[in-house]
Structure formats: structure tokens, C-alpha cells
């Protein structure tokens, strides 16, 4: 039997980065992947494809250019899903090659097969019966869309977040069941393509993790795009009839559309791995239970990424895996993971946040103030035609330390990192005033949000 210092099961963001971290320190590492491709959900059906599709939709729809330059840019006639997917296929293939090259560069052995545990130190490949042992394991098998009973997801009329990328034609209308990150991202994407979109959720608000002001601004923009919201509504049945989707609500309402997307949660990929048999504790949705060092209930078996549950983001998964390997293999290092993790939602418009919201400050009894800067008052914002964007700084009144940053608008996911760093290093609002930013840039929004925040303090002093 082959023996390794570390075996990683899964080649997604967590698996790749965890394996590379261990191999960098001279450990003998193997990655086991059962799919025919590398990169996991993040690369092949989730993060990268959906974000590429977003950019493609913006390009073909001309949404960014509508009203600019005195030209009426409207949706190109005869647009099909194959048009949208052309660029996606190129990006995915390039990224797969990058992952493969990273494994090769770190001398990580790639083993193809479906692995399950025989005991805490041995796995077996289902296809060949080959047994492989290791001192340490990292579970990085990711997740798949959750399919609840009663929802006839056939991937032809009712899709999940994986199969919607294989839709053969752009529908005239779409029902989105779920107002979380995935639901809102796809709702805005299809609305940009002039699809009539209705979002249904039992909760009273979309994206409850967002700052209320940012969320309200997003919902108003989506409503201007034509998105309809049916919130606080529970559906009693979902069915396919005469080639369309029919959703009956408990309050007696009825919704119909040509297609539907079910986007209400995910399930960890742990079925058939023999984890419970060797003592690894998992939840009802298959999520692996770990401690603060990412170790499972079995010594030597670690887990990171979607397989351990929320937040289900590639950026978090990578850092979780790196830290898990540092703990597992007692690696000497000069790094640590920031306690401030930025969070982005690639809707149209883009959103990103780090730190505390106003609502969290109120719940925690923190005396705070807010500074705002609008894209429409920023020269670069005017140039690109972003009329809805806003950058919002939340800071403590007592010492003006920045404790929250919230952005809606173009390049929000890029701009957030300056704010996240300020939170991490406990910098005061004044630090943005002494900085010099290129002109014209959206980064200058930080300076004017800081000016606004100081003005708020002066007016209330």
C-alpha cells in the first residue's frame, strides 16, 4: 500500500490550497479526486462559472452602457445560452490547467477515484479496491445543491444552481425560489437579460446578513430592473404543468413562469465515504463537525470548505484549509488568518461587506456613527454611469475606529479590501484622510465617506 503524510480528498479551492500548503513544507501529499475534472464546485459549477456568466450577461445586455454616450444599447436579438457560455468554457479550461500545474509544481500526486474510509488511517478506491494510508487526512469534498422532497427538480424546467448553467435557452420568465446569495445573484443576472423574474422566499427580507440600508438599496435597484418579490410567503406546492412551473402559495396565491430555479441551501458531499463508521460526526445535511482547529471528531482527520457548512465561500475555504494544515502538521510559519473576512455578493449591482453592520452595533450596544459616499458624486462613478453605488463606513464614536465597511456598486468586491484592512488593523477614520488616491478612482470614495463621518460627529457634538 502507498503511504502519505497527507491525503486530501477533493480538488476544489480548499483541497488544492491545503495540499499545496503541506507540500510546500516538504510533506508527501496526494489528492484524490473522483470527478473527471479538477477544481470542484467552485471552479466548475459555482463561483467561477456564475461570475463569468455575470460578466457575459452584462456585456451582451449592454446594461452598463444603457443611457451612456447618447446611444441606446439594448439586448442583442437572438441571444442564446450558448452565446453566454462561450467565455465561461474558456475561463474554466484555463483555471483547470492552473490547478493541475499547481499540483504538479508542488509534486503532489493526483489519484483518480472515489474514496471511502476503511479505518481512520486507510481509504479505499471504490473503482479498483486499492488501499492507501496516510498519517493525516483533509476532507475537502465540497457540497451540492440541496433537493428537498416535494420539489420536482428535473433540470429541464426546474433547475438547481448547478444545472441552470446548462439551460438550453433563455426563458421569458423565471421563478427563483430562495432569496439568499445564489438566488439573488441569478435573479439579477437574468433580469439584466430582460427575463421577467420573481423571487419567492419565506423570509421577510432578502439577504438578511446585509446591512439594512445596503439591502434596501439593492432591492430598489432590482425592482427597477423589473424583478418582483414575493417575500414572507411559504409555498405549499411546486409542480410542472404544460411545460411551465406552477407554484401555489399557502395564502392562496399562485405564481407561474416558464422556468424556475430552486436556490435554498446546499448539502455537504459526504455520502458513501464511511465517515460515520470510523467515528466522524456529521449533521443531517452531511456537514462534517470540526473544532476551532478544523479537526473532526477523529484524530488526524481534518475538514475545510463547504463540507463543514457555512459560509460556503471559496475565499473562506482556502484559508480554512491552509490553517487546518498548519494545525495538523505542526508547520512552522509566519502567518495567521485575519479575523476580518470580506464577503462579496456578485449580483447586479455588486455588493461587499466586512465587519459590523449598523444593526449588529445596535444589538451589541456599541455607540457608532456612519459616513457615506455616493458613486454619483464621484468622478469615476460619473464616468462609468453608476447612479446607485454607495460606500458606507461604520465607526466607533469614542475613538473613530472603523468597525464596518459596506459597499454596493461597481467593483465593490475589489474596493472592500482597503476597508477590511482598516478594520483588521483598527485604523481610525482619519487614516483615509491622510491617504492619497489616484484621481479619478472609486477608491477616493473612502476619503469622502470619512469626511462625511467626521461631519456627522461635528454636527452631533
N, C-alpha and C positions, 0 to 999 in steps of 0.2 A: 504493500500500500504506500502511496505517496503521502508524505507528511509535510505540513507547512507551519510556519509561525502563525500565519493568519489566513483564514479563508473568508472571503466576502461573498455573500450570496446576493446577487443583484448588481447591475452595472449602471444604475441611474446616478443622479448627482451625488447622493450620499455614498453609494458603493464606490464610485470612481475616486472621489476625494479621500475617503477613508483608506482605500487600498494604497493610493499614492502617498499619503502621509506615512503609513507604515513602511512602505518600500523605500522611501527617501532615507529612512534611518537604518537601512540595511536588512530589514526583515524579509524572509522568504514568504511571498504573498501570491495567492491565487484568487481569481474572481470567477465565480460560477454564474453563468447566465443561460437561462432556458429559452429565451427568445432568439429569433434568428438575427436580431439586430442589437446593437449596443445603445446605451443611453437611457433606458427605462421610459417611464411615462413622461417625465419632464422634457425629454428630447423628442419623443416620437408621437405622442398623442396629447400632450398637455401644454406645458409652459411655452416651449419654442414654437410649435405649430400654431397655437392660438394667437400668440403675439405677432408672428409673421403674417397670419391671416388678417389681423387687425390693421397692420400697415398696408397690406394689399387692398383691403376694403377702402381705406382712406384714399389711396391712390386712385382706384377705379371710380369711386363715388365722387371724387373732387370735392369732398366735404370741407377740407381745409381751405380750398380756394373759392368756395361759393361766396359771392359778394365782393371778392377782391379783384383788382386790376380792371374793373369795368367789364368783365366777361362773365357770362352766366354758365358756370360749369355745372353740368347735370350728369346724372348717372348714364354711363355708356349703354347704349341699347344692345340687346342680345348677350349680355354678360352671363356667363355660366360659372358653375363651381370650378370647372377645370381651369378657367382663367385665374381664379383666385388661388388655386393650389399649385400653380406652376412655380412660383417663387418659393413656396413652402417646401416643396420637394428638394429644391436646390440647397436650401439652408439646412434641412435635416441631413442630407447626404454629407455635406461638408462637416457638420458637427459630429456625425458618427465617426468620420475619419479622424477628427481631432481627438475624440475619446480613445479610439483604438491606438493612435500614436502615443497618447499619454501613458497608456498601459505598457506599450512596448518600450518606451523611453525609461520607465521605471522597472523594467524587467519583471513585470507582473504577468504570471501565466494565466491565460484565458481558457477556461474549461467550459465547454458547451454541454448543457444538460439540465435536467430537472432534479434538484437535490432535495433529499429529506433526511432527517436525523435518525440514526440508529441508537446513538447514545450521546452524551454531552461532548464527546470529542471525535465523533465519527459521523460522516454523512455518506449517503449512497446515491449514485446517479440512477434514476429510475429507468432510463433507456438501456443502460449497459450492465447495471449491477455493480459497477466499480465502486470500491470503498476508498474514501480519502479521510485522513485525520489531520487535526490541527490543534495547536495549543489554545488558540483564540478564534472566535467566530464573530463576524459582524453581519447582522441581518439588515439588509437594505433592499427588500423586495417591493417596496412601494405600496401603491393602492390602486383600486379600480373603482369606477362609479358604482354607487350603491343602487341596487334594484329592489325596491320594496315590493311585497306581494300586492297584487291588485293594479299595478301599473304595467300595461302590456307594451313593454319596450321592445319593438320589433326591428329597430334600426332602419326602418324604411319610412315610417310615418311618425313614430315616436322615437326620438334619439336620446342617447346619453352624451356626456361631454367628450367621449372618445369617438363614437360613431358619427357625430354630427359633422366631423371633418371629412367624412366620406359621402356626404349628401350629394345626390346626383344633379340636383337643380336648385336654384334659389327660389324658395316659396314666395307666394304673395302675402301670406300671413303666418305668424309663428306664435305659439303659446310657450312661455318659459315658466316652468314650474319650479320655483325656487328663486329668492331674491338675494342670494349670497354672492360671493365673488364671481364664481363661474357663470351664474345666471345673469348677473348684471353685465359682465364683460360681453357675453354673446348677445344679450338683448341690445346693447348699444351698437355692436358691430352690425347686426342685421338691420337695425333702424337706419344706420348710415347708408345701407344698400336699398333704402326705400321699402323695406318689408314692414308690414303692419304687425307690430309686436305688442303682446300683452303679457305682463309679468304677474304671476299669482304667488302669493305666499301667506301662510297662516299668521306670520308675524305682522305687526302694525307698521314696521318700517323696514326699508332696505338697508343692507349692510350695517347692522347695529353696532359694529366695532368702531365706526367712523365718528368723528366729531359731528355733532348735530348740524352745525352751520354748514359744514362741508357737504354733508349728506343731502341737506335740503337744496343746496345749490346744484348738486348733481341731478337730483330728481327733477328739478325745474327744467334743466337743460334737456334731459331725456324726454320730458313731456313736450318740449318744443320740437324735438325730433319726431314726435308722433308716438312715442311709447305710452301705452296705457298701463295703469297699475290697479290691480285688484288685491289690496293688502288687508290683512286681518280676516281673510276668507279661507275657510277649510273646504277642500273638495271631497265630495262623497264618492265620486266615481270618475274614472278616466277610461274612455273607450275609443275605438276606431270604427267609424261608420261612413260608408260611401266614399272611402278614400280620404277622409278628413278626421280630425281629432275633435272629440266631444268631451268637455269637462263639466260635470254637474257639481255645483256648489251646495253646501249644506243649507245655505239660506234660501235655496230655490233658484239661484241664478244659473245661467247656462252660458258657457263660452265655447266658441268653435274656432278652428283655424285649420289651415292646410297641413301644417306640421306642428310638432311640439318637441321641446327639449326638456327632459327631466334632469334637473340640476340641484338635487337636495342631498348632498353628502357623498362620502366615499367609504369604501371598505378596504381594510388592510389585506394585502396578499400574503396570507399565512396558511391557507387551507392546504391540507395534504403534506405539510412539512414535518409532521411528527413532533411539533414543538411541545404540545401539552404532555405527550408521552414521556418526554425527557425532563419535564418539570417547569417549562417556560409558561408563565401565566399570561393569558390573552383575554381580551374583552369580548363582548358579544358581537362586536363588529370586526373581530380578528386583530385588534390593535395589541401590540406587544407592550407589556408593562415594564417600565425601566425606572431606575433610581436616578438621582441627580448626576451620576457619572455615566449614565446611559447603559448600565449593566442590567440585564434581565434577572429574573429570579433564579437563574442557573449561573453559577460562577463560570466565567470565561466566555459567556455568550452575551454579546452586546447588540444593540439595535439603534438605528437612527433613520430619520426621514419620515415619510408618510406612514411607514409601518408602525410607528409609535403614536400616530394621531396628529392632532393639530399642532402647529398652524398649517402644515401641509404646503410649505413653500420651499422651493429649491434652495434659496439662499440660506434658510434655516437648516435644511437637511445637510448641506455641505459642511457647515460649521459644527453641527451636532456630530457628524461622522469624524471630523478631524479631532474634536475634543474627546470623543469616545476612544479613539486610538491612543491618544496621549495618556489617558487614564489606564487603558487596558494593557498597554505595552510598556508603561513606565518610561516614556520617552522624555529625554532632557530637551527642554525647549525654552525659547524666549518669546513666547506669545501667549495670549489669552483671548478669549472670546468676549467681545463687547457686550455689556448688559443692555445696551440700546440697539435694538434691531429695527431697521427701517422696514416698512411694509408698503407694498405697491399694489394697486389695482389697475389693470390695463384696460379700463373701459374707455369710452369716448365721451367726455374727456378723461385724461389720465388722472389718477389720484395717488397720493402717497402720504404717509404719516410716520412719525417717530415720537416716542414719549407720551405724555399725558394729554387727554382731551380736556375741554372745559368741564364736561360732566364728571370725569374722574377727579378733577381738582375739587369740585364741589362735594363729592362723596367723601373725599379724604380730608376735607376741612382745610385745604390749602388756600391761603389768600393769594390770589393771582390777578394778573391783568393781561390784556391781549393787544397785540399790534398787528395791523393788516396792511397789505399792499396789493392793489389790483393790477392784473395784467393790462387792462385797457389804459392805465395811467403810466405804463412802462413803454419806452420807445420800441423795444424789441417786441413786446406784446402787440403794439400797434402794427408793426411791420408784418407779423405773421397772422394778424387778424383774430387773435384770441380775445374775445369780448367777455368771456365768463370766468377766466382764471383768477385765482387768488392765492396768496401765500399768507399764512397766519402763524404768528408766534405767540406761544403761551409762556409767561414767565412769572416767577415769584415776585410779589410786590416788595418784600423786605430787602432783597439783595439783587433783584433784577436778573437772577439766573434763569436761563432758558430751560424750560422743562417739557415743552411740547412744540412740534412743528407740524403743520397740516397744509397740504398743497393740493389744489385742483387746477388742472390746466396742462398745456403743452410741456413736455419734459419734466413732469412732476417727479417721476421715478429717478431722474438724474439729479434734480435740484435738491432732493431730500437729504442727500448725504452730508452736505455742509451743515444743515441743521442738526442732523443726528450726531455729528461730531461735536457740535457745540454743547448738546445735552450731555454727551458722554464725558466731556472734559469740564462740565459745569461752568461754562463761559457765560458772562453776563451779556445782556442786550447790547451794551456799549461796544462789545468786541466787533460787531458788524459795522459800527460807525467808523472805526479806525481803519477798516479794511478798504483796499482799493480794488474795484472790479472793472473788467473791460466794459466799454460802452460802445454800442448799446447791447446789453445782455439781460437775460431774465434773472441772472444771479443778483443783479442790483436790487431786485425785489426785497432781499434780506435787509439791505440798508434802509429802505423806505418803510418797511414793516417795523424796524427798530425805532426809527424816528416817530412813527405813529404811536408805538407803545410808550415811548418817553413822553409824548404829548398827552396821552391818557393819564399818566401819573401826575403830570403838572396840573392838568385840569381838575383832577380829583384830590389834589393835595390841600 
